[in-house]
């Protein structure tokens, strides 16, 4: 029974550790600006169609989602304006840093997103780019744009929350 955990032991086996490590999310890029600029209504995890040099550049931990968006075109979802820099050791097979990339979603998911984006004020933005089980995934969100006063209110709420946490931690230490 190699690879199984004994009933009384608390320590994970090497196989269990390797599986947990593979299942862990290794975040490459986050779009912090998206949560500031938009109200997030719904999120989806999508696969992304990449070339070999793009994957290698992502494994080096370099990417930017800041100006990215998703567009639905003829029943397919496309990720636009996401910057994945050229792979340093790449040759003539290198990729374009800001090319559009196809998202791998089910037809029903694409249709749902297409219907929602036809409504006024809705868009699809990438939130996170990460590796899970050796595959590159992107978390996309159906979002509504925030007004300027919404952004200020969100910042004020975060600041108030931080101050409350700080006051509670000072009180605990006394």
Backbone as JSON Lines, residues from 0, in Angstrom:
{"i":0,"aa":"X","n":[0.82,-1.19,0.0],"ca":[0.0,0.0,0.0],"c":[0.87,1.25,0.0]}
{"i":1,"aa":"X","n":[1.79,1.31,-0.9],"ca":[2.65,2.48,-0.99],"c":[1.85,3.7,-1.44]}
{"i":2,"aa":"X","n":[2.13,4.87,-0.83],"ca":[1.47,6.09,-1.24],"c":[0.2,6.39,-0.46]}
{"i":3,"aa":"X","n":[-0.24,5.45,0.41],"ca":[-1.43,5.74,1.21],"c":[-0.99,6.14,2.6]}
{"i":4,"aa":"X","n":[-1.82,6.91,3.24],"ca":[-1.5,7.43,4.55],"c":[-1.95,6.44,5.61]}
{"i":5,"aa":"X","n":[-1.08,6.17,6.57],"ca":[-1.44,5.29,7.67],"c":[-2.48,5.99,8.54]}
{"i":6,"aa":"X","n":[-3.43,5.24,9.12],"ca":[-4.53,5.85,9.87],"c":[-4.06,6.73,11.02]}
{"i":7,"aa":"X","n":[-3.0,6.37,11.72],"ca":[-2.57,7.13,12.89],"c":[-1.59,8.25,12.59]}
{"i":8,"aa":"X","n":[-1.01,8.27,11.4],"ca":[0.04,9.28,11.12],"c":[-0.57,10.59,10.65]}
{"i":9,"aa":"X","n":[0.08,11.68,11.02],"ca":[-0.37,13.02,10.64],"c":[0.42,13.56,9.45]}
{"i":10,"aa":"X","n":[1.57,12.98,9.2],"ca":[2.46,13.48,8.17],"c":[2.04,12.98,6.78]}
{"i":11,"aa":"X","n":[1.92,13.89,5.78],"ca":[1.54,13.44,4.43],"c":[2.69,12.68,3.77]}
{"i":12,"aa":"X","n":[2.33,11.74,2.93],"ca":[3.33,10.97,2.2],"c":[3.91,11.83,1.08]}
{"i":13,"aa":"X","n":[5.04,11.45,0.52],"ca":[5.61,12.22,-0.6],"c":[4.65,12.35,-1.78]}
{"i":14,"aa":"X","n":[3.87,11.32,-2.04],"ca":[2.9,11.38,-3.13],"c":[1.8,12.4,-2.86]}
{"i":15,"aa":"X","n":[1.34,12.44,-1.61],"ca":[0.31,13.41,-1.22],"c":[0.85,14.83,-1.28]}
{"i":16,"aa":"X","n":[2.11,15.01,-0.87],"ca":[2.74,16.34,-0.93],"c":[2.87,16.8,-2.38]}
{"i":17,"aa":"X","n":[3.27,15.88,-3.26],"ca":[3.43,16.22,-4.68],"c":[2.09,16.6,-5.3]}
{"i":18,"aa":"X","n":[1.03,15.87,-4.94],"ca":[-0.3,16.19,-5.47],"c":[-0.78,17.54,-4.96]}
{"i":19,"aa":"X","n":[-0.59,17.81,-3.69],"ca":[-1.0,19.09,-3.11],"c":[-0.23,20.24,-3.76]}
{"i":20,"aa":"X","n":[1.05,20.01,-4.04],"ca":[1.87,21.03,-4.7],"c":[1.4,21.29,-6.12]}
{"i":21,"aa":"X","n":[1.03,20.23,-6.83],"ca":[0.56,20.38,-8.21],"c":[-0.8,21.06,-8.26]}
{"i":22,"aa":"X","n":[-1.65,20.79,-7.27],"ca":[-2.99,21.37,-7.23],"c":[-2.98,22.83,-6.76]}
{"i":23,"aa":"X","n":[-1.9,23.26,-6.17],"ca":[-1.82,24.63,-5.67],"c":[-1.8,25.63,-6.82]}
{"i":24,"aa":"X","n":[-2.37,26.78,-6.57],"ca":[-2.41,27.86,-7.56],"c":[-1.11,28.65,-7.49]}
{"i":25,"aa":"X","n":[-0.4,28.73,-8.61],"ca":[0.81,29.54,-8.68],"c":[0.5,30.78,-9.51]}
{"i":26,"aa":"X","n":[0.2,31.87,-8.83],"ca":[-0.25,33.1,-9.48],"c":[0.92,33.76,-10.2]}
{"i":27,"aa":"X","n":[0.7,34.1,-11.47],"ca":[1.7,34.79,-12.29],"c":[1.43,36.29,-12.29]}
{"i":28,"aa":"X","n":[0.16,36.67,-12.49],"ca":[-0.21,38.08,-12.56],"c":[-1.6,38.29,-12.0]}
{"i":29,"aa":"X","n":[-1.79,39.45,-11.35],"ca":[-3.1,39.84,-10.82],"c":[-3.44,41.22,-11.35]}
{"i":30,"aa":"X","n":[-4.71,41.42,-11.61],"ca":[-5.19,42.72,-12.08],"c":[-5.88,43.42,-10.91]}
{"i":31,"aa":"X","n":[-5.1,44.09,-10.06],"ca":[-5.64,44.77,-8.89],"c":[-6.51,45.95,-9.3]}
{"i":32,"aa":"X","n":[-6.16,46.55,-10.41],"ca":[-6.9,47.72,-10.9],"c":[-8.35,47.36,-11.26]}
{"i":33,"aa":"X","n":[-8.58,46.14,-11.71],"ca":[-9.93,45.71,-12.11],"c":[-10.89,45.76,-10.93]}
{"i":34,"aa":"X","n":[-10.46,45.32,-9.76],"ca":[-11.33,45.33,-8.58],"c":[-11.58,46.76,-8.11]}
{"i":35,"aa":"X","n":[-10.68,47.66,-8.43],"ca":[-10.86,49.07,-8.08],"c":[-11.81,49.76,-9.06]}
{"i":36,"aa":"X","n":[-11.71,49.43,-10.34],"ca":[-12.48,50.12,-11.38],"c":[-13.84,49.51,-11.68]}
{"i":37,"aa":"X","n":[-14.09,48.26,-11.23],"ca":[-15.32,47.57,-11.59],"c":[-15.98,46.91,-10.39]}
{"i":38,"aa":"X","n":[-17.31,46.77,-10.47],"ca":[-18.06,45.91,-9.56],"c":[-18.02,44.52,-10.2]}
{"i":39,"aa":"X","n":[-17.51,43.53,-9.49],"ca":[-17.4,42.17,-10.03],"c":[-18.71,41.43,-9.77]}
{"i":40,"aa":"X","n":[-19.4,41.02,-10.85],"ca":[-20.67,40.31,-10.72],"c":[-20.49,38.8,-10.68]}
{"i":41,"aa":"X","n":[-19.65,38.27,-11.55],"ca":[-19.5,36.82,-11.67],"c":[-18.09,36.52,-12.17]}
{"i":42,"aa":"X","n":[-17.5,35.42,-11.74],"ca":[-16.16,35.04,-12.2],"c":[-16.19,33.65,-12.8]}
{"i":43,"aa":"X","n":[-15.3,33.43,-13.76],"ca":[-15.15,32.13,-14.42],"c":[-13.67,31.82,-14.56]}
{"i":44,"aa":"X","n":[-13.34,30.53,-14.51],"ca":[-11.98,30.09,-14.79],"c":[-11.95,29.59,-16.22]}
{"i":45,"aa":"X","n":[-11.0,30.09,-17.01],"ca":[-10.91,29.69,-18.41],"c":[-9.49,29.24,-18.72]}
{"i":46,"aa":"X","n":[-9.39,28.26,-19.6],"ca":[-8.11,27.89,-20.14],"c":[-7.71,28.93,-21.17]}
{"i":47,"aa":"X","n":[-6.47,28.92,-21.58],"ca":[-6.0,29.91,-22.55],"c":[-5.07,29.22,-23.53]}
{"i":48,"aa":"X","n":[-5.25,29.5,-24.8],"ca":[-4.45,28.88,-25.85],"c":[-3.18,29.7,-26.04]}
{"i":49,"aa":"X","n":[-2.03,29.09,-25.75],"ca":[-0.75,29.79,-25.8],"c":[0.26,29.03,-26.65]}
{"i":50,"aa":"X","n":[1.3,29.73,-27.07],"ca":[2.43,29.09,-27.75],"c":[3.45,28.69,-26.7]}
{"i":51,"aa":"X","n":[4.44,27.92,-27.1],"ca":[5.46,27.44,-26.16],"c":[6.26,28.53,-25.51]}
{"i":52,"aa":"X","n":[6.64,29.56,-26.28],"ca":[7.45,30.63,-25.7],"c":[6.63,31.47,-24.71]}
{"i":53,"aa":"X","n":[5.33,31.56,-24.92],"ca":[4.48,32.29,-23.97],"c":[4.43,31.56,-22.63]}
{"i":54,"aa":"X","n":[4.32,30.24,-22.67],"ca":[4.29,29.46,-21.44],"c":[5.62,29.6,-20.7]}
{"i":55,"aa":"X","n":[6.71,29.55,-21.44],"ca":[8.03,29.69,-20.81],"c":[8.2,31.06,-20.18]}
{"i":56,"aa":"X","n":[7.72,32.1,-20.85],"ca":[7.79,33.45,-20.29],"c":[6.93,33.55,-19.03]}
{"i":57,"aa":"X","n":[5.77,32.9,-19.04],"ca":[4.91,32.91,-17.85],"c":[5.54,32.14,-16.69]}
{"i":58,"aa":"X","n":[6.22,31.05,-17.0],"ca":[6.89,30.28,-15.94],"c":[7.97,31.12,-15.27]}
{"i":59,"aa":"X","n":[8.51,32.09,-15.99],"ca":[9.48,33.01,-15.41],"c":[8.79,34.07,-14.54]}
{"i":60,"aa":"X","n":[7.46,34.06,-14.54],"ca":[6.7,34.94,-13.67],"c":[6.48,36.34,-14.2]}
{"i":61,"aa":"X","n":[6.41,36.49,-15.51],"ca":[6.29,37.82,-16.09],"c":[5.03,37.91,-16.95]}
{"i":62,"aa":"X","n":[4.15,38.84,-16.57],"ca":[2.94,39.13,-17.36],"c":[2.24,40.34,-16.76]}
{"i":63,"aa":"X","n":[1.37,40.96,-17.55],"ca":[0.61,42.1,-17.06],"c":[-0.82,42.03,-17.63]}
{"i":64,"aa":"X","n":[-1.79,42.1,-16.74],"ca":[-3.2,42.05,-17.13],"c":[-3.86,43.42,-17.09]}
{"i":65,"aa":"X","n":[-3.14,44.46,-16.77],"ca":[-3.71,45.77,-16.46],"c":[-4.65,46.3,-17.54]}
{"i":66,"aa":"X","n":[-4.27,46.28,-18.79],"ca":[-5.09,46.85,-19.85],"c":[-5.9,45.8,-20.61]}
{"i":67,"aa":"X","n":[-5.99,44.58,-20.07],"ca":[-6.64,43.49,-20.79],"c":[-8.15,43.53,-20.72]}
{"i":68,"aa":"X","n":[-8.77,42.92,-21.73],"ca":[-10.23,42.75,-21.76],"c":[-10.55,41.53,-22.6]}
{"i":69,"aa":"X","n":[-11.78,41.05,-22.49],"ca":[-12.23,39.87,-23.23],"c":[-13.33,40.31,-24.19]}
{"i":70,"aa":"X","n":[-13.26,39.79,-25.41],"ca":[-14.24,40.1,-26.43],"c":[-14.82,38.8,-26.97]}
{"i":71,"aa":"X","n":[-16.13,38.76,-27.15],"ca":[-16.8,37.6,-27.74],"c":[-16.98,37.87,-29.23]}
{"i":72,"aa":"X","n":[-16.41,36.99,-30.08],"ca":[-16.48,37.19,-31.53],"c":[-16.83,35.86,-32.19]}
{"i":73,"aa":"X","n":[-17.98,35.8,-32.85],"ca":[-18.43,34.6,-33.57],"c":[-18.41,33.35,-32.7]}
{"i":74,"aa":"X","n":[-18.92,33.46,-31.49],"ca":[-19.01,32.3,-30.6],"c":[-17.71,31.89,-29.95]}
{"i":75,"aa":"X","n":[-16.68,32.72,-30.03],"ca":[-15.41,32.43,-29.38],"c":[-15.02,33.61,-28.49]}
{"i":76,"aa":"X","n":[-14.36,33.3,-27.37],"ca":[-13.9,34.34,-26.45],"c":[-12.42,34.6,-26.71]}
{"i":77,"aa":"X","n":[-12.06,35.89,-26.84],"ca":[-10.68,36.28,-27.13],"c":[-10.19,37.24,-26.06]}
{"i":78,"aa":"X","n":[-8.98,37.0,-25.58],"ca":[-8.34,37.85,-24.58],"c":[-7.45,38.85,-25.31]}
{"i":79,"aa":"X","n":[-7.73,40.13,-25.13],"ca":[-6.99,41.18,-25.84],"c":[-6.09,41.96,-24.89]}
{"i":80,"aa":"X","n":[-4.99,42.46,-25.43],"ca":[-4.12,43.44,-24.79],"c":[-3.48,42.98,-23.48]}
{"i":81,"aa":"X","n":[-3.33,41.68,-23.27],"ca":[-2.6,41.17,-22.12],"c":[-1.14,41.05,-22.53]}
{"i":82,"aa":"X","n":[-0.27,41.61,-21.72],"ca":[1.15,41.65,-22.08],"c":[1.89,40.46,-21.48]}
{"i":83,"aa":"X","n":[2.37,39.58,-22.36],"ca":[3.27,38.49,-21.97],"c":[4.56,38.77,-22.73]}
{"i":84,"aa":"X","n":[5.62,39.21,-22.03],"ca":[6.84,39.61,-22.73],"c":[7.48,38.47,-23.51]}
{"i":85,"aa":"X","n":[8.28,38.83,-24.49],"ca":[8.96,37.81,-25.3],"c":[9.9,37.0,-24.42]}
{"i":86,"aa":"X","n":[10.02,35.73,-24.75],"ca":[10.92,34.83,-24.03],"c":[12.35,35.17,-24.42]}
{"i":87,"aa":"X","n":[13.2,35.39,-23.44],"ca":[14.58,35.86,-23.68],"c":[15.38,34.87,-24.53]}
{"i":88,"aa":"X","n":[15.23,33.56,-24.31],"ca":[16.0,32.57,-25.06],"c":[15.26,32.11,-26.31]}
{"i":89,"aa":"X","n":[14.14,32.76,-26.64],"ca":[13.37,32.38,-27.83],"c":[14.09,32.8,-29.11]}
{"i":90,"aa":"X","n":[13.76,32.16,-30.19],"ca":[14.37,32.49,-31.48],"c":[13.32,33.13,-32.38]}
{"i":91,"aa":"X","n":[13.34,32.81,-33.64],"ca":[12.37,33.35,-34.58],"c":[10.96,32.86,-34.27]}
{"i":92,"aa":"X","n":[10.83,31.85,-33.39],"ca":[9.51,31.33,-33.03],"c":[8.84,32.12,-31.91]}
{"i":93,"aa":"X","n":[9.47,33.21,-31.47],"ca":[8.92,34.0,-30.38],"c":[7.55,34.57,-30.74]}
{"i":94,"aa":"X","n":[6.78,34.91,-29.74],"ca":[5.41,35.39,-29.91],"c":[5.35,36.92,-29.84]}
{"i":95,"aa":"X","n":[4.24,37.48,-30.29],"ca":[4.0,38.91,-30.12],"c":[3.51,39.17,-28.7]}
{"i":96,"aa":"X","n":[4.07,40.15,-27.99],"ca":[3.74,40.35,-26.58],"c":[2.27,40.68,-26.31]}
{"i":97,"aa":"X","n":[1.59,41.39,-27.19],"ca":[0.21,41.8,-26.93],"c":[-0.78,41.2,-27.93]}
{"i":98,"aa":"X","n":[-0.48,40.04,-28.49],"ca":[-1.39,39.43,-29.46],"c":[-2.67,38.97,-28.76]}
{"i":99,"aa":"X","n":[-3.75,38.79,-29.54],"ca":[-4.98,38.3,-28.92],"c":[-4.87,36.78,-28.79]}
{"i":100,"aa":"X","n":[-5.42,36.29,-27.67],"ca":[-5.31,34.87,-27.34],"c":[-6.7,34.29,-27.12]}
{"i":101,"aa":"X","n":[-6.9,33.08,-27.59],"ca":[-8.22,32.44,-27.49],"c":[-8.41,31.87,-26.08]}
{"i":102,"aa":"X","n":[-9.59,32.12,-25.51],"ca":[-9.95,31.53,-24.23],"c":[-10.71,30.24,-24.46]}
{"i":103,"aa":"X","n":[-10.46,29.26,-23.63],"ca":[-11.08,27.96,-23.75],"c":[-12.21,27.86,-22.73]}
{"i":104,"aa":"X","n":[-13.43,28.07,-23.22],"ca":[-14.63,28.03,-22.4],"c":[-15.68,27.15,-23.07]}
{"i":105,"aa":"X","n":[-16.64,26.66,-22.29],"ca":[-17.75,25.91,-22.86],"c":[-18.67,26.87,-23.61]}
{"i":106,"aa":"X","n":[-19.37,26.34,-24.59],"ca":[-20.27,27.14,-25.41],"c":[-21.32,27.86,-24.56]}
{"i":107,"aa":"X","n":[-21.85,27.17,-23.54],"ca":[-22.87,27.77,-22.68],"c":[-22.29,28.95,-21.9]}
{"i":108,"aa":"X","n":[-21.05,28.82,-21.44],"ca":[-20.4,29.91,-20.7],"c":[-20.18,31.12,-21.6]}
{"i":109,"aa":"X","n":[-19.75,30.86,-22.83],"ca":[-19.53,31.96,-23.78],"c":[-20.85,32.66,-24.09]}
{"i":110,"aa":"X","n":[-21.9,31.88,-24.29],"ca":[-23.21,32.47,-24.59],"c":[-23.72,33.3,-23.43]}
{"i":111,"aa":"X","n":[-23.54,32.8,-22.21],"ca":[-23.95,33.54,-21.01],"c":[-23.21,34.88,-20.92]}
{"i":112,"aa":"X","n":[-21.9,34.85,-21.17],"ca":[-21.12,36.08,-21.13],"c":[-21.54,37.04,-22.24]}
{"i":113,"aa":"X","n":[-21.82,36.5,-23.42],"ca":[-22.22,37.34,-24.55],"c":[-23.54,38.05,-24.26]}
{"i":114,"aa":"X","n":[-24.49,37.35,-23.68],"ca":[-25.79,37.95,-23.35],"c":[-25.61,39.06,-22.32]}
{"i":115,"aa":"X","n":[-24.81,38.8,-21.29],"ca":[-24.61,39.79,-20.23],"c":[-23.87,41.04,-20.73]}
{"i":116,"aa":"X","n":[-22.9,40.86,-21.64],"ca":[-22.13,42.01,-22.1],"c":[-22.92,42.91,-23.04]}
{"i":117,"aa":"X","n":[-24.03,42.39,-23.58],"ca":[-24.88,43.25,-24.42],"c":[-25.63,44.28,-23.58]}
{"i":118,"aa":"X","n":[-25.76,44.01,-22.28],"ca":[-26.4,44.97,-21.38],"c":[-25.48,46.16,-21.19]}
{"i":119,"aa":"X","n":[-26.07,47.32,-20.97],"ca":[-25.3,48.56,-20.84],"c":[-24.4,48.51,-19.59]}
{"i":120,"aa":"X","n":[-23.16,48.89,-19.78],"ca":[-22.23,49.01,-18.66],"c":[-21.5,47.74,-18.27]}
{"i":121,"aa":"X","n":[-21.77,46.62,-18.91],"ca":[-21.1,45.36,-18.57],"c":[-19.92,45.1,-19.5]}
{"i":122,"aa":"X","n":[-18.89,44.5,-18.94],"ca":[-17.71,44.11,-19.71],"c":[-17.11,42.86,-19.08]}
{"i":123,"aa":"X","n":[-16.14,42.27,-19.76],"ca":[-15.45,41.1,-19.23],"c":[-13.98,41.47,-19.09]}
{"i":124,"aa":"X","n":[-13.44,41.32,-17.89],"ca":[-12.05,41.68,-17.62],"c":[-11.3,40.49,-17.0]}
{"i":125,"aa":"X","n":[-10.01,40.34,-17.3],"ca":[-9.22,39.3,-16.64],"c":[-8.81,39.76,-15.24]}
{"i":126,"aa":"X","n":[-8.91,38.87,-14.27],"ca":[-8.53,39.2,-12.9],"c":[-7.19,38.61,-12.5]}
{"i":127,"aa":"X","n":[-6.94,37.36,-12.94],"ca":[-5.76,36.65,-12.48],"c":[-5.29,35.67,-13.54]}
{"i":128,"aa":"X","n":[-3.98,35.52,-13.65],"ca":[-3.36,34.56,-14.55],"c":[-2.53,33.64,-13.68]}
{"i":129,"aa":"X","n":[-2.75,32.32,-13.76],"ca":[-2.06,31.42,-12.84],"c":[-1.88,30.04,-13.46]}
{"i":130,"aa":"X","n":[-1.01,29.25,-12.83],"ca":[-0.79,27.86,-13.2],"c":[-1.51,26.99,-12.18]}
{"i":131,"aa":"X","n":[-2.19,25.96,-12.66],"ca":[-2.78,24.96,-11.79],"c":[-2.63,23.61,-12.5]}
{"i":132,"aa":"X","n":[-2.01,22.66,-11.82],"ca":[-1.7,21.35,-12.39],"c":[-0.92,21.48,-13.7]}
{"i":133,"aa":"X","n":[-0.02,22.44,-13.79],"ca":[0.83,22.62,-14.96],"c":[0.17,23.32,-16.14]}
{"i":134,"aa":"X","n":[-1.06,23.73,-15.99],"ca":[-1.78,24.41,-17.09],"c":[-2.02,25.87,-16.73]}
{"i":135,"aa":"X","n":[-1.96,26.71,-17.75],"ca":[-2.2,28.14,-17.54],"c":[-3.7,28.38,-17.57]}
{"i":136,"aa":"X","n":[-4.2,29.06,-16.56],"ca":[-5.61,29.42,-16.47],"c":[-5.7,30.92,-16.27]}
{"i":137,"aa":"X","n":[-6.83,31.48,-16.69],"ca":[-7.09,32.9,-16.45],"c":[-8.47,33.0,-15.81]}
{"i":138,"aa":"X","n":[-8.56,33.79,-14.74],"ca":[-9.84,34.03,-14.1],"c":[-10.4,35.31,-14.71]}
{"i":139,"aa":"X","n":[-11.55,35.19,-15.36],"ca":[-12.2,36.34,-15.97],"c":[-13.45,36.68,-15.18]}
{"i":140,"aa":"X","n":[-13.82,37.96,-15.21],"ca":[-14.97,38.41,-14.44],"c":[-15.92,39.2,-15.32]}
{"i":141,"aa":"X","n":[-17.2,38.97,-15.11],"ca":[-18.23,39.8,-15.7],"c":[-18.35,40.99,-14.75]}
{"i":142,"aa":"X","n":[-18.13,42.2,-15.26],"ca":[-18.02,43.36,-14.39],"c":[-18.82,44.54,-14.9]}
{"i":143,"aa":"X","n":[-19.2,45.41,-13.96],"ca":[-19.87,46.67,-14.28],"c":[-18.94,47.79,-13.86]}
{"i":144,"aa":"X","n":[-18.83,48.81,-14.68],"ca":[-17.94,49.93,-14.37],"c":[-18.41,50.72,-13.16]}
{"i":145,"aa":"X","n":[-17.45,51.17,-12.36],"ca":[-17.77,51.99,-11.2],"c":[-17.72,53.46,-11.58]}
{"i":146,"aa":"X","n":[-18.53,54.24,-10.91],"ca":[-18.47,55.7,-11.04],"c":[-17.32,56.19,-10.15]}
{"i":147,"aa":"X","n":[-16.91,57.42,-10.34],"ca":[-15.8,57.98,-9.55],"c":[-16.13,57.97,-8.05]}
{"i":148,"aa":"X","n":[-17.37,58.3,-7.7],"ca":[-17.73,58.33,-6.28],"c":[-17.74,56.94,-5.68]}
{"i":149,"aa":"X","n":[-18.06,55.91,-6.49],"ca":[-17.98,54.52,-6.01],"c":[-16.56,54.15,-5.63]}
{"i":150,"aa":"X","n":[-15.61,54.57,-6.47],"ca":[-14.2,54.27,-6.21],"c":[-13.74,54.93,-4.92]}
{"i":151,"aa":"X","n":[-14.14,56.19,-4.73],"ca":[-13.76,56.9,-3.5],"c":[-14.38,56.24,-2.28]}
{"i":152,"aa":"X","n":[-15.62,55.81,-2.39],"ca":[-16.3,55.16,-1.27],"c":[-15.62,53.84,-0.92]}
{"i":153,"aa":"X","n":[-15.21,53.07,-1.92],"ca":[-14.52,51.81,-1.69],"c":[-13.2,52.05,-0.97]}
{"i":154,"aa":"X","n":[-12.45,53.05,-1.41],"ca":[-11.19,53.37,-0.75],"c":[-11.42,53.78,0.69]}
{"i":155,"aa":"X","n":[-12.46,54.58,0.93],"ca":[-12.78,55.03,2.29],"c":[-13.13,53.83,3.18]}
{"i":156,"aa":"X","n":[-13.91,52.88,2.66],"ca":[-14.29,51.69,3.42],"c":[-13.06,50.85,3.76]}
{"i":157,"aa":"X","n":[-12.16,50.69,2.81],"ca":[-10.93,49.92,3.06],"c":[-10.09,50.59,4.14]}
{"i":158,"aa":"X","n":[-9.98,51.92,4.06],"ca":[-9.19,52.66,5.05],"c":[-9.83,52.53,6.44]}
{"i":159,"aa":"X","n":[-11.15,52.63,6.52],"ca":[-11.84,52.47,7.81],"c":[-11.62,51.07,8.38]}
{"i":160,"aa":"X","n":[-11.68,50.06,7.51],"ca":[-11.46,48.68,7.94],"c":[-10.04,48.51,8.49]}
{"i":161,"aa":"X","n":[-9.05,49.08,7.79],"ca":[-7.66,49.0,8.25],"c":[-7.49,49.65,9.62]}
{"i":162,"aa":"X","n":[-8.1,50.84,9.79],"ca":[-7.99,51.55,11.06],"c":[-8.64,50.75,12.19]}
{"i":163,"aa":"X","n":[-9.78,50.12,11.91],"ca":[-10.45,49.31,12.92],"c":[-9.58,48.11,13.3]}
{"i":164,"aa":"X","n":[-8.98,47.45,12.32],"ca":[-8.09,46.32,12.6],"c":[-6.89,46.77,13.43]}
{"i":165,"aa":"X","n":[-6.33,47.91,13.08],"ca":[-5.17,48.45,13.8],"c":[-5.55,48.74,15.26]}
{"i":166,"aa":"X","n":[-6.72,49.34,15.47],"ca":[-7.16,49.67,16.83],"c":[-7.4,48.39,17.64]}
{"i":167,"aa":"X","n":[-7.99,47.37,17.0],"ca":[-8.24,46.11,17.7],"c":[-6.95,45.42,18.06]}
{"i":168,"aa":"X","n":[-5.95,45.46,17.18],"ca":[-4.67,44.79,17.48],"c":[-3.93,45.54,18.59]}
{"i":169,"aa":"X","n":[-4.03,46.87,18.64],"ca":[-3.41,47.63,19.71],"c":[-4.08,47.31,21.04]}
{"i":170,"aa":"X","n":[-5.38,47.16,21.03],"ca":[-6.13,46.86,22.25],"c":[-5.78,45.46,22.77]}
{"i":171,"aa":"X","n":[-5.6,44.5,21.86],"ca":[-5.23,43.14,22.26],"c":[-3.87,43.1,22.91]}
{"i":172,"aa":"X","n":[-2.96,43.96,22.44],"ca":[-1.59,43.96,22.95],"c":[-1.47,44.61,24.32]}
{"i":173,"aa":"X","n":[-2.48,45.35,24.76],"ca":[-2.41,46.01,26.07],"c":[-2.67,45.08,27.21]}
